[in-house]
Amino acid sequence: MAKKRATATKSTNQQAAAGGAVPVVGAREPCPCGSGRRYKACHGREAAHAVTELVRRPFEGLPGECDWVALRELVPAATVPLTLKGELPAGVPSVTLGTVLPMAWPALRRDTGAVLLGLQNDASSGDISRDLADTLSRALEADPGNPVESRRPAPDGPRLQDLLDLSVPFAPQVHSGFEFWLEDASAAGGEVAASLERANQAAIPTVRLTGVDAAYWCETPEKNHLRWVMPQPEDDLLDALARLHAAGASGLGEGTRLVGSFRAHGLMVPVWDLPVGMSAEEVEKPAAAFGERLAETLARTGPLTAEERRARSGFTNRQITLS
């Protein structure tokens, strides 16, 4: 047995010296490279860095980056058709992004061969785009009628930006429920229908505004909200929001209030409280008018006034980071 272990170590050492991949072993085990150190203190450190280094804006470069963030963090039920570079593999009629899939599956290959890719799943690396691309690649090759399990992607694997046709607009369709899980939801019965009903009851009613980009109205029992994912640099956006707030121009009409913002995937998401009776339709015009005011204010330069600095400080003190 000792001889076999020595032979294996020698072979591994030669592989490492030649620049080959070093196998992954337990963190406290000797590193297979033969250095004499534990794996976690040797090649394990490089492997950990490769999969945990956080990509601050994983959806940067994709059409509709702000909507990618919204569907990842804010929207219960939505789908988007995806177009890949080149032709789809034989037997795959379509690829659709969904916010969440049944059983929280990362992806699903339908009986028809169509692919559903789930967006709201835990990422096993620090780059959600790479995780999703790995899942998508495996879904395209999966047998019809099967889900795709999660796994850690290769650190040098493709990202969504490498797989998707970047010339095609990103056009989310928000749904009131999760009927998109099934190819024929009307025919569902028994436990499938019961599970679908439970999921639908837990979904917060959400609507994507049509007059501005990446703004989502949602309804809750106590008050409604507007959450708007914005692409501007954080410092510039905070300055502009502070100027508008100090001027009494940060609201969206009577009974509304800009209450703060949060960060998600490198972008800022301002949040407004709305009266319970204010529908998505009623917030369309005020949101469009605010968008115009914001654009004008972003163009202003110069230091903030004392009142504007206080407003900015209030926003930053209440700001949280989701991801």
Buried (B, 14 or more C-beta within 10 A) or exposed (E): EEEEEEEEBEEBBEBBEEEEEBEEBEEEEBBBBBBEBBBBEBBBEEBEEBBEEEBEBBBBEBBBBBBBBBBBBBBBBBBBEBBBEEEBEEEBEBBBBBBBBBEEBBBBBBEEBBBBBBBBBEBBBBBBBBBBBBBBBBBBEBEEEBBBEBEBBEBEBBBBBEBBEBEBEBEBEBBEBBBBBBEEBEEBEEEBBEBBEEBBEEBEBBBBBEEBBBBBBBBEEEBBBBBBBBBBEBEEBBBBBBBBBBBEBBBBBEEBBBEBBBBBBBBBBBBBBBEEEBEBEBBBEBBBBBBEBBEEBBEEEEEBEEEBBEBBEEBEEEBEEEB
